[in-house]
C-alpha cells in the first residue's frame, strides 16, 4: 500500500502533457502509469496540471542590508514559496573574504533556514577576497555547495570582486566542477550622486553597465573554460549581444538567469505614484529592452525571482543612497510567466535549475525522484491579488496571471493543501546527493 495516489491529472513528463496517474511512497515517486495503485490517500487531479515542484535559485530571505532587513524570513518566505508552487529555494550566505569566514557564515545562515517549510540550499558568496582562493573553493565543496556568487560592483560597500580574482575563480570552477555566479554591472559606470532619488535608478545604473560587463565576463569564460551563471539579466540588449558574440558558450558554460519583473514591467512605472515600490538592482529597463528580452526568451536558461521584500514604509526614503532595493514575487511568478510563455516556462523553473544546481533528485516528475509535486488550477482571466508573506504590497497586484496552486507537496508531504498552509519541515539540499 502506497501513501498517495494522484489520479486523472495532466502530468508534465519530459516536456509533454500526459493524462495518467502518479503514486508516492515515503519521500519518493514510485509509480507513474495508468494503474490505480492502492494508496492510503487519493487526490483526484481531474482538470489540474501536475507539475514538478518548482525551484527558485535566487531568493533573499531575512537579508540584513544594514539600515533594514528584508521582511520575509525563512518561515514567511517559504509560505510565499509554497503558494507559488516552489518546493526548493536557494538563498545566499553573507559575503565572505576567505575560507574561515565562509564556514562561519554557512553555519549561521543554515541555522536561520531551519524554519523553512520548503527545502533549501545556499550559494556561497564572496567579496574582496583576501585568502587562498583554492582553499575557498575546496571549503564550498566540503560544505555541500557548488556555486559561488560574486559582485562586479558595490565597491562602495566592499562587496566587489575584481577581474584578476574572477579569472582565478573561473579557472578553479573548471577544476572543481563548480559554478561561478555573478551580479553583473560595470562598477565604473555606476553613478551614486547624493541627490539621486529612486526615480534616477535607470540613470544611476544604466543598461550599458550590465551589457558591457556581461560581454567582458563572457570573454573571460571563453578564455578560461570556466562555468559561469549570470544572475538577474535585466536588459534584452545584454542578451542580444551575448547571443551575437558568444553563441559558442551561451547555454554551454555561460548560463543566463532572468527574473519575472523584467518581462512584465518597464522603467516607466518609476514615474507613477507608487513608483518607489518597483525598485531593485539592476533596475527596470525601457519598453524596447523589455520587448527585446522577451524576444530572446529562449536563451534564458533559468528563472529566479530575486525575492527580497521590503515594507512600504521602508521604501519611503528620500535618496537613492540607503534606499532598500528589492521586491517580493515568488508566489506570483509562475502564474504570471505561464500566462506569457506557456509550457516553455516550466523547465526554466524546475529541470534546468536542478541540473545547474546539481540537485539530482529534483526538477522532474520521475520514478525514484523526490515527490516534489505542485498541482495547478488554470483560471480564465485570473488576476494576481493575494500576498501571503510579511510584505504589505505586491508589484503583481492586478496583473493578469494564469491561475493558482491548489496542493503542493515537498518530498511526499503537504506544505499546501486545498490552498491552506500545512506545517512542514524543510530539509537542506546537498549538491549531488541522491
C-alpha positions in Angstrom: 0.0 0.0 0.0 1.5 3.3 -1.1 1.0 6.6 0.7 -0.6 8.7 -2.0 -2.1 8.4 -5.5 -2.7 11.4 -7.7 -5.1 10.3 -10.5 -6.6 11.8 -13.6 -4.2 14.7 -13.7 -2.3 16.1 -16.7 1.3 15.3 -15.7 4.2 17.3 -17.2 6.6 14.5 -18.2 9.7 15.2 -20.3 8.3 18.3 -21.9 4.8 16.8 -22.7 1.4 16.6 -21.0 0.3 13.1 -20.3 -3.0 12.2 -18.6 -2.0 9.5 -16.2 -1.6 8.6 -12.5 1.3 9.0 -10.1 1.9 7.3 -6.8 4.1 8.2 -3.8 5.7 6.1 -1.1 7.6 7.9 1.6 9.6 10.8 0.1 9.8 9.3 -3.5 7.7 8.9 -6.6 7.4 5.2 -7.0 4.9 4.8 -9.9 3.8 6.7 -13.0 1.3 5.0 -15.2 -2.3 4.0 -16.0 -2.9 1.8 -13.0 -4.8 2.9 -9.9 -2.2 1.8 -7.4 -3.6 1.1 -4.0 -2.8 4.0 -1.7 -3.9 5.4 1.6 -4.8 8.7 0.1 -6.2 9.6 -3.3 -6.1 13.0 -5.0 -8.4 13.3 -8.0 -6.5 15.9 -10.1 -9.0 16.0 -12.9 -8.7 19.4 -14.7 -5.4 20.2 -12.9 -1.8 20.5 -14.2 0.5 18.2 -12.2 4.0 19.9 -12.2 7.3 19.1 -10.7 7.9 21.2 -7.6 9.4 24.5 -8.8 12.9 25.5 -7.8 13.8 29.2 -7.2 17.6 29.6 -7.5 17.6 33.2 -6.3 15.9 34.4 -3.1 17.0 36.7 -0.2 15.1 35.9 2.9 15.9 37.9 6.1 18.7 39.7 4.3 20.4 42.2 6.5 21.0 45.4 4.5 22.3 47.4 7.4 19.6 50.0 7.8 16.8 47.5 7.2 16.4 43.7 6.8 14.2 42.1 4.1 10.8 41.5 5.7 10.3 37.8 4.8 12.3 35.4 6.9 12.8 31.8 6.0 9.4 30.9 7.5 7.2 33.5 5.9 9.3 33.5 2.7 8.7 29.7 2.4 5.0 30.3 2.9 5.1 32.6 -0.2 7.1 29.9 -2.0 4.5 27.2 -1.3 1.7 29.4 -2.7 3.9 29.8 -5.8 4.4 26.1 -6.3 8.0 26.4 -5.2 9.3 23.4 -3.2 13.0 24.3 -3.1 14.7 27.7 -2.7 18.3 28.7 -2.9 19.4 31.6 -0.8 22.8 33.2 -0.2 25.4 33.1 2.5 26.6 36.5 3.7 29.6 37.7 1.6 32.9 36.5 2.9 36.6 37.1 2.1 38.2 33.8 3.0 37.5 30.1 3.8 37.4 30.7 7.6 34.7 33.4 7.2 32.9 31.3 4.7 32.5 28.4 7.1 31.2 30.6 9.9 28.8 32.3 7.5 27.5 28.9 6.3 26.5 27.6 9.8 24.9 30.9 10.8 22.8 31.1 7.7 21.8 27.4 7.8 20.6 27.9 11.4 18.2 30.6 10.2 17.0 28.5 7.3 15.9 25.6 9.5 12.5 27.3 9.9 11.8 27.0 6.2 8.7 24.9 5.2 10.2 24.0 1.9 13.6 22.5 1.0 16.6 24.9 0.9 20.2 25.3 -0.2 22.7 28.1 -0.2 25.0 29.8 -2.6 28.4 30.8 -1.2 29.1 34.5 -1.6 32.5 36.1 -1.9 33.7 39.7 -1.5 37.1 41.4 -1.7 38.9 38.0 -1.2 42.0 38.1 1.0 42.7 34.4 1.4 43.7 31.5 -0.8 41.0 31.1 -3.5 41.5 27.4 -4.0 41.0 26.8 -0.3 37.8 28.9 -0.5 36.6 26.6 -3.4 37.5 23.5 -1.5 35.5 24.7 1.5 32.5 25.4 -0.7 32.6 21.8 -2.0 33.2 20.4 1.5 30.1 22.2 2.8 27.9 20.6 0.0 27.6 23.6 -2.3 28.8 24.1 -5.8 28.1 27.8 -6.5 30.0 30.9 -5.6 28.3 34.3 -6.1 30.4 37.4 -6.7 29.6 41.1 -7.4 31.3 43.1 -10.1 30.0 46.3 -8.4 29.2 47.6 -4.9 32.8 48.7 -4.3 31.2 51.4 -2.1 30.1 48.7 0.3 33.2 46.5 -0.1 31.4 43.7 -1.9 33.1 43.9 -5.3 35.4 41.1 -6.6 37.9 42.3 -9.3 38.8 40.8 -12.6 42.1 39.1 -11.6 40.3 37.1 -8.9 37.3 36.5 -11.1 39.6 34.9 -13.7 41.2 32.7 -10.9 37.8 31.6 -9.7 36.7 30.7 -13.2 39.8 28.6 -13.7 39.1 26.9 -10.4 35.4 26.3 -11.4 36.6 24.1 -14.2 39.0 22.2 -12.0 36.4 21.5 -9.2 33.3 21.4 -11.4 31.6 24.3 -9.6 29.7 27.3 -10.9 30.7 31.0 -10.5 27.6 33.2 -10.4 27.7 36.9 -10.7 25.7 40.1 -10.2 26.9 41.9 -13.3 27.3 45.6 -13.5 30.3 47.7 -14.6 31.2 49.5 -11.3 32.9 52.4 -13.2 29.6 53.2 -14.9 27.5 53.3 -11.7 26.7 56.9 -10.7 25.8 57.3 -7.0 25.2 61.0 -6.7 24.0 62.2 -3.3 21.0 64.0 -4.8 19.7 61.0 -6.8 16.3 59.5 -5.8 14.7 56.2 -6.7 13.5 57.8 -10.0 17.1 58.2 -11.1 17.8 54.4 -10.9 17.9 54.0 -14.7 20.5 56.8 -14.9 22.4 55.6 -11.9 22.6 52.0 -13.0 22.3 52.2 -16.9 21.8 49.3 -19.2 25.3 49.8 -20.6 26.8 48.9 -17.2 25.2 45.5 -17.4 25.8 44.8 -21.1 29.5 45.9 -21.2 30.3 43.9 -18.1 28.5 40.8 -19.3 30.5 40.8 -22.5 33.8 41.3 -20.6 33.0 38.4 -18.4 31.9 36.2 -21.3 35.3 36.7 -22.8 36.9 35.6 -19.5 34.7 32.5 -19.5 35.7 31.7 -23.1 39.4 32.1 -22.2 39.3 30.0 -19.0 36.7 27.4 -20.0 35.1 28.1 -16.6 31.5 27.5 -15.5 29.5 30.8 -15.2 26.0 31.8 -14.4 24.7 35.4 -14.8 22.0 36.3 -12.3 19.0 38.6 -13.0 19.7 39.6 -16.6 17.6 42.8 -16.9 18.0 44.0 -20.5 17.3 42.5 -23.8 20.3 44.4 -25.2 22.5 42.3 -22.9 21.0 39.0 -24.0 21.1 40.0 -27.7 24.8 41.0 -27.5 25.7 37.7 -25.7 23.8 35.7 -28.4 25.5 37.5 -31.2 29.1 37.5 -29.8 29.2 34.4 -27.6 26.8 31.8 -29.0 29.6 29.2 -28.7 29.4 29.3 -24.9 25.9 30.5 -24.2 23.9 27.7 -22.7 27.0 25.5 -22.6 29.2 27.0 -19.9 27.8 30.6 -19.7 24.2 30.4 -18.4 21.7 33.2 -18.0 19.1 33.7 -15.4 16.4 36.4 -15.6 13.5 37.5 -13.3 9.8 37.8 -13.9 9.7 41.5 -13.2 12.0 42.3 -16.2 9.5 40.6 -18.5 6.4 42.3 -17.1 7.3 45.9 -16.3 9.4 48.7 -17.9 11.0 51.7 -16.2 8.1 54.0 -16.9 6.4 52.7 -13.7 9.1 54.5 -11.6 7.3 57.8 -12.6 4.0 56.6 -11.3 2.6 57.4 -7.9 3.8 54.2 -6.4 7.0 54.0 -8.4 9.2 53.7 -5.3 7.8 50.2 -4.9 9.3 49.0 -8.2 12.9 49.5 -7.1 15.7 46.9 -7.3 19.1 46.4 -8.9 19.6 46.1 -11.7 16.6 48.4 -12.3 13.8 48.1 -14.8 14.7 48.9 -18.4 13.0 50.7 -21.3 10.0 49.1 -23.0 12.2 48.4 -26.1 14.6 46.5 -23.9 11.7 44.6 -22.2 10.4 43.5 -25.6 13.9 42.5 -26.7 14.3 40.4 -23.6 11.0 38.7 -24.4 12.2 38.1 -28.0 15.3 36.4 -26.7 13.5 34.5 -24.0 14.6 31.1 -25.3 18.2 32.0 -24.5 17.3 32.4 -20.8 18.3 29.2 -19.0 16.6 29.7 -15.6 14.2 31.9 -13.8 15.0 33.3 -10.3 12.6 35.6 -8.6 15.3 37.6 -6.6 12.7 37.7 -3.9 13.8 40.4 -1.5 10.8 42.1 0.0 10.6 45.3 2.0 7.7 47.1 3.6 6.1 50.2 2.0 7.4 52.4 4.8 10.9 51.2 4.3 10.7 52.3 0.6 9.7 55.8 1.8 13.3 57.1 1.7 14.4 60.4 0.3 17.6 59.4 -1.5 18.9 56.5 -3.6 21.8 56.1 -1.3 20.4 54.0 1.6 17.3 53.1 -0.4 16.3 49.4 0.1 16.4 47.8 -3.4 14.4 44.6 -3.8 10.9 43.3 -4.2 8.9 40.1 -3.5 7.3 37.9 -6.1 8.0 34.2 -5.5 4.3 33.3 -5.1 3.2 35.1 -8.3 6.0 34.3 -10.7 4.8 31.0 -12.2 1.3 32.2 -12.8 2.4 35.5 -14.4 5.0 33.9 -16.6 2.9 30.9 -17.6 0.3 33.3 -18.9 3.0 34.9 -21.1 5.2 32.0 -22.1 3.1 28.8 -21.6 4.8 25.4 -21.2 8.3 26.8 -22.1 8.5 28.4 -18.6 8.3 25.1 -16.8 11.7 23.6 -17.4 13.3 27.1 -16.7 11.7 27.0 -13.3 12.4 23.3 -12.5 14.5 20.9 -14.5 17.1 23.4 -15.8 17.7 24.7 -12.3 18.0 21.2 -10.8 20.7 20.4 -13.4 22.6 23.7 -12.9 22.5 23.4 -9.1 23.3 19.7 -9.1 20.1 18.5 -7.4 19.8 15.1 -9.0 16.5 14.1 -7.2 14.6 17.3 -8.1 13.2 19.2 -11.0 11.2 16.4 -12.8 8.4 14.0 -12.2 10.1 10.6 -12.4 10.1 7.3 -10.6 12.8 7.4 -8.0 12.8 11.2 -7.8 11.7 13.3 -4.8 7.9 13.6 -4.6 8.1 17.4 -5.0 4.7 17.9 -6.7 2.7 21.1 -7.4 -0.9 20.9 -8.6 -2.0 24.0 -10.5 -5.5 25.1 -11.4 -5.8 27.3 -14.5 -8.4 30.1 -14.1 -9.6 32.2 -17.1 -8.9 36.0 -16.6 -7.1 35.3 -13.3 -5.9 38.5 -11.6 -3.0 38.3 -9.2 -4.1 39.7 -5.8 -3.2 37.7 -2.7 0.1 38.1 -0.9 0.8 35.5 1.8 4.1 36.7 3.2 5.0 39.6 5.5 5.2 42.3 2.9 2.3 44.8 2.7 2.2 45.1 -1.1 2.9 43.2 -4.3 4.1 44.7 -7.6 2.0 42.0 -9.3 -1.3 43.1 -7.7 -3.9 43.3 -10.5 -1.6 41.7 -13.1 -3.1 39.1 -15.4 -2.0 35.6 -14.4 -3.0 32.1 -15.3 -4.2 30.5 -12.1 -3.2 29.2 -8.7 -1.6 26.2 -7.0 -4.1 24.1 -5.0 -1.9 21.4 -3.4 1.9 21.4 -3.1 4.0 18.5 -1.7 7.6 18.5 -0.6 9.1 15.0 -0.6 5.7 13.5 -0.3 4.3 15.7 2.5 1.9 18.6 2.1 3.1 22.1 2.5 0.0 23.5 0.8 -3.3 21.6 0.9 -6.5 23.0 -0.6 -4.9 26.4 -0.6 -4.0 26.2 3.1 -0.5 26.0 4.6 0.4 22.8 6.3 3.4 22.9 8.7 6.2 21.0 7.2 9.9 20.8 8.0 12.1 21.7 5.0 15.4 20.0 4.5 18.8 21.3 3.5 19.7 20.0 0.0 23.3 18.9 -0.6 24.6 19.2 -4.1 24.9 15.8 -5.9 23.1 13.9 -3.1 20.8 11.2 -4.3 
